[in-house]
Every structure is written in structure tokens, then in C-alpha cells.
């Protein structure tokens, strides 16, 4: 009996000591959590006990802290992006509005009919610029919604290319531009969204007109595995151009020259291309800026 009582006492004392050690360790973890919650630090929960369950508890807590820190960084990044976006949008919209306001004032006071007609044409151009800016901003906003989906159907891609090129005819004529065209007129069906494709091609061609210089070369080829559209011309800011950033939203090689560009054109074009399982890239080739768009054939072609 004596040895049984001694053995039982030793077991109870051991359990009691372990119990108090566990309580002490849990209180210590709680103190660490309070500190980590109040302070910005890279420290994590640490333990003095090497017991499996305590180590697992600390590990799970540290994973939660890492995840929360990552989420906080993403939130701050999105807030910074939102502020940047609002600043850029305000500037881009204010520019044509300010211009229109000035020419409206001149139009009201002007008596000469020739000058009045000139001011009216400039105001009309600024209104079109503003309309294009708002359309791009609207498209960009829709693309930020991850649930936004394009309806894909089989379309004759060659016809979409020809329609897009023809829509620029008057602009090219007005600016005295005669593009160098190499266009395969062979009909080919591609699974895509026709409105999105026209937006892509329009943005690429407009980017070449606004930011490029020299002869515009346009090449469209129908290949066995898909279609290839290329637009190439010189760039007045070639030394300042950061080719790896041309698809970033609001990126402009020359930030001061933004009167008719939101800096969203190529960003929207690539986003739309990717959502239709296509590819879009830009590169410098023989001292010229080239944008390339690729789409695969529709199933069954």
C-alpha cells in the first residue's frame, strides 16, 4: 500500500507540474499574441515547450498571422492603386474638358465665321476624345470584375480585321497616312467576341497613331494554327520607352503628352485578348515598336 500511495503521489505531482507548465505556456502565447496584434513586427509566436500539440498550435497561429499580413498588404496595394487610378482618371478627363471650355469661350466671342467653324471642329474633336476616354474607362472598370465574362462565338476573324482597318480610313486620310498593308483576305473562323476583337484592334491601331511616328506597317496572316495580327511603326520616345511596362494601366512613355490618351489602350487590349484565350505581346524590332496579337482557330477548323 505504501508504495502504491507513493507511486500515485508521484503521478499526481507530475500531472500537476505538467498542467501548470501548459497553463504557463498558453498564457505566454496569449501575451505574445497581444503584442503582435498591437505592434508592427516580423516576430512570430514562439514556444519554450517542444511538445507536439504546442508546436502545432504555434505553427497554425503563425500561418494565420502570415495570411493576415499578406491580406493587409494586398488591401494597402489596392488602396494605393485606387488612389492612383482616381488621380489619373481626373487628369485624363479634365484635359479635354479644359480645352473645350477654352474653345467654347472663344467660339461665343468670335464673329468671324471661318474661325467659328474652326473652333467648332476642335470642340467636336475634344468631345470625341472625351467619349473615347470614358469608353476605355468603362471597359477597364468592367474588366476589374473577376466575374465579368465575354460571350465567345465563332466569327470570321478576317472580316473583323478588315472592318477595323476600314474604320481608320478617314483618320489616315486626314493625317496623310498611307499604311503599308500586308493582309491575308482568306476567311477564317475564330472563337471570340466580335466587339472585343474590334476594341483590341482599334486600341492597337490608335496607339500606333498617337504614340508612334513614321510609316505604319500592318500585317495580318492566316496560319495553320491560328491568326496573327501585327502593327509596327517608329516611336518618338524610344529611349524612354520601357517595353516591359507598355501593358501596365495608365503607362505612358511621355507622361506630359496625354491629351488624347488614357494610357489604358494596350492594357485593355491585352486583358481582352487573354480572356479570349489569345496572346498579345510587344517588342522592339529593328528599332521599331511592334505589337503582336495571336488567336487560335475555332474548334473544327
N, C-alpha and C positions, 0 to 999 in steps of 0.2 A: 504493500500500500504506500509505503513511504516513497519508494522510487517512482511509483505511478504519479503520486502527488507532485514530486519534483519535476518529472517529465512534463506533466500538464502545465505546471507553472512556467517552465521554460518556453513551451509553445505559446502560452498566452502572452508572455513578455515579448517574445519575438514578433507575434502578430501585432501587439500594441505598438512596438517600435516602428514596424513597417507602416502601420496605419498613420502614425504621426509624421513619418518621413514623407509618405504620399501626400498627406494634407499640406505639409510644408512646401512640397514641390508644386502642388496645384496653386497655393497662394502665391508662390514666386512667379509662376506663369501668368497669373492674373495681374500681378504688379507690372510684369513686362508688357502685357497687352495694353494696360492703361498708358504706359509710357509711349509705346509705339503708336497708339491712337492719337496722342496729343502732339507728338514731335515728328518732324520730317527727318527720317533717318534710314540708313540702309541696314540697320541692325535687324536681326530676326530672333524669334523665340529660341532660347537655349535652355538645356536641362542639365542638372547635376546627376540625375539618375539615368542609368543605362538600361532601364527596364524596357522591354519591347513595346508595351502599351503606352508608356510615357513618351518614348521616342516617336511613335506613330502619331500620337496626339500633337506633339510639337511640329512634326512634319506636315500634317494636314493644316495646321494653323498657318504655318509659313507659306504653304501653297495658296491659301486663301488671301493672305496679305499680298503675295506677289500678283495674284489675279486682280485684286482691288487696285493695286498700284498701276498695273497695266491699263485697267479701265479708266483710271483717273487721268493717265497720260493721254489716252485716246480722246477723252472728253475735252481736255485742255487744248489738244491739237485741233479738234473740230471747232471749238470756240474761236481759236485763232484764225482758222480757215474761214469761218463765218464772218468775222470782222474784216478780214482781207477781202472777201467776196463783196460785202456791202460797200466797202471803200471803192473797189474797182467799178462796181455797178453804178454807184453815184457819180463817179468821174466820167464813165463812158456815156451815161445818159445826159449829164449836164453839158458835155461838149457840144453836141448838135443842138440842144435846146438854147444854149447861149448864143450860138451862131444864128439860129432862126430869129431869136429876139432882136439881135442887132440888125439883120436884114429887113425884118418887119418894120422896124423904126425908120430905116432908110426908104422903104417902099412907100410908107404913109406920107413922107415929106417930099418925095421925088415927083417932079412934074413931067420930066422927060419920059415919053412912052417907051423908048428903046431901053433906057436904064431900068425902068419899072419892070419890063419883061425880063431883063437880065436878073434882077433881084428875085423875081418870082421863080425863075428856073433854079436859082441857088436854093431858095427856100424849099422848093419841091425836092431837090436832091437831099437836103438835110432831113426832110421828113422821111424819105426812103431809107436813109442811113439809120435813122432812129427806129423805123419799123423793123429793119434787119437786126438791129441790136436787140430789140425786145423779143423778136422771134428766137434768136440764139439763146438769150437768157431763159426764155420759156422752155426751150428744148433742153438746155443744160439742167434746169430745175427738175424736169421730168426724169432725166437720166440719173439723178441723185437718188431716186427712189428705187431701191433694190427689187421691188415687186413689179416695177414697170416692165412690160414685155412687148416686143414688136410682133405683129402678126406676119408670119412668113408664108409666102405663096410663091408658086413658080411664075417667073416673069422673064420676058426676053430682055436680057441684060444689055444686049447691043442697042436695042431701041431706047432704053433708059439713058445710055451713054450719048446717043445721037440727039435725044431730046434736050439733054443737059447742055451739050455743046451748042445746039441751035439757040438756046435761051440766052447765050452770051454774045450772039452775033451782033446785036445793036451796040452793046458796050464796046466790043472790039472795034467795030466800025467807027464809033465816036472817038475812041482814043487812038485811032490809026494803027491798030494792032492786027497783024496778019499771022495767026499762029501756024506753026509748022505741024500739020496733022498727018499722022500715020494710023489710020483707023481701019480695022478689020470689020466689014459690014456683015459678016456671017451671023445669022440669028443663033442665039444660044440661050437655053433656059437655065436659070439660076434660082435657087430657093432663097428668097429675100423679101424685103419690104420695099416696094417701089418708091414710096415717099422718102424713106430713109436713105435709099441709094441716091436719089436726086439731091438730097441735102448733103450727103458726103461729097459727091462730085462738085456741087455748087461751091461748097466751102473750100475745096482744094483749088478750084479754078479762081475763086475770088481771092484766096490767099496769094496766088501767083501774081494776080493783077495789082493787088495793094502793096505787097511787100517785095515783089520781085522786080527785076528790070531786065531789059533786053528781050530777045526773041523767046516766045513761049513755045515749047515743044510738047505735043500731046501724042501719046502712043497708046493704042488700045489693041490688044491681041486676044484672040480666042485660041486657047491651047487644049490639049487632050484632057488635062486635069482641072481646067477651070479658065477663068478670065483674068487678065492683067491690065490695069489702067495706070499709066504713068503721066505725071505732069512735071515738067522741068524748065527752069529758067534761072537767070542770074539773081543775085541778091545784093542789094546796095550795102547791107550791113554784114557781109560775110565774115569779117574779122570779129564782130561782136556776137554773131550767131552761135548759140550753144545748141548744137544739133541734138544732144540728149534731152533737151528741155522743150523742144518745139511742140510736143503734145501736152505739155502742162497747161492747165487752165490759166488764162489771163497772161500767159507768157508772150512778151513782145521783145524782139531783139533791140528795138529802139522804143523805149517806153514813152518818149516825148511825141512820137509820131503815131498817135492813136485816134485820130479824128474819125476814121471810118472803120475801125476795127475794135472788137471787144477783146481780142486775144483768146476767144473761145472756139473759133472756127475749126482748127485742126483737132483740138481736144474732143469736141463733139463728134467730128468725123470719125476719129478712131474708136470712140466709145460705141457709136452706131455700128461700125464695121465689125467690131468684136462681138457685139450682141447678135449679129447675123452669121457668126462663125467664120468671118473673113479675117484678113490680116492687113495691117497698114503700117508702113514704115517710112522713115525719111532719112536721107543721107546726102552727103556732099560727093558729087561725082564729076570729076574733071572740072573742078572749080564752079560747079553749078548745083543749085539746090533742087533735089528730086524727091517727089512724094510718090509712093507706090501703093496701090490698092489691089488686093487679090481676093477672089472668091472661087470656091469650088463649084463643080457642076451640080445641077439638081439630080436627085436620085433617078436613075433610069436613062440619063443622058449618055 
